[in-house]
C-alpha cells in the first residue's frame, strides 16, 4: 500500500512539474523507475555522440555510467582519469560535447532547476557549451520553491562532502557549518529558471523513485 501511494503521489507531482517545464522551454519525461532511464537515453542520445557527465550518484545508481562506457559513444569519462592533468583535460573537453548528463540537487514545483557546486565543473557545462543537457533526477529532489531548494541542499551537503572523502566541519558534525574550509563544496549556486531562448537544450528525466542524495 505504501509503495502504491508513493507511486501515485510521484506521478501527480511529476505532472505539475512537467507542465511547468514546458512553459520554460525545458523538455521533460517521467519514468516509473531507474530501470526505465537507459531505454529512454537510447532514444535521446544518437550513437557516436560525444558525451560527458557531471559528478552524480544518481547516474551511477541508474546504470547510466556503465551504459555510456559499454556503448558506441565518445564518452569523456571523468571517473577514468588518473592524474590532475588528465582531469583538467576532461573538464575542458566537456564544454564541446554533444550531450552533457548530470543530476540535480533540487527541482522546484515551478520547474526551476537548482544546483550547488564546488569547483564549477558540473554547473558550468550545464549553462554553457554542450549542445544538449540531460538531467536525471529522482522525485525526492522535488521541492516547493527556491528557498526549500536551498534548505534541501544545505541538509544534504554534509553527506555529499563525506561521500567525496573531504575533511570539512560538516563531515564531523553532519550539519552545514557555513565553513570557510579550503575543501568546501558549497561555493556556487546556479538556478536554471528558463530556457525559452535555447528551447530543447535541456531535457529532464524525472524518476518515480528516491535516487541520489
PyMOL commands that set and color helices and strands:
alter all, ss='L'
color gray80, all
select helices_A, chain A and resi 2-23+35-44+57-61+64-70+78-80+84-94+123-127+139-141+146-163+170-173+196-198
alter helices_A, ss='H'
color red, helices_A
select strands_A, chain A and resi 27-31+50-53+74-76+99-102+106-108+113-117+132-138+142-143+188-192+202-207
alter strands_A, ss='S'
color yellow, strands_A
deselect
rebuild
show_as cartoon
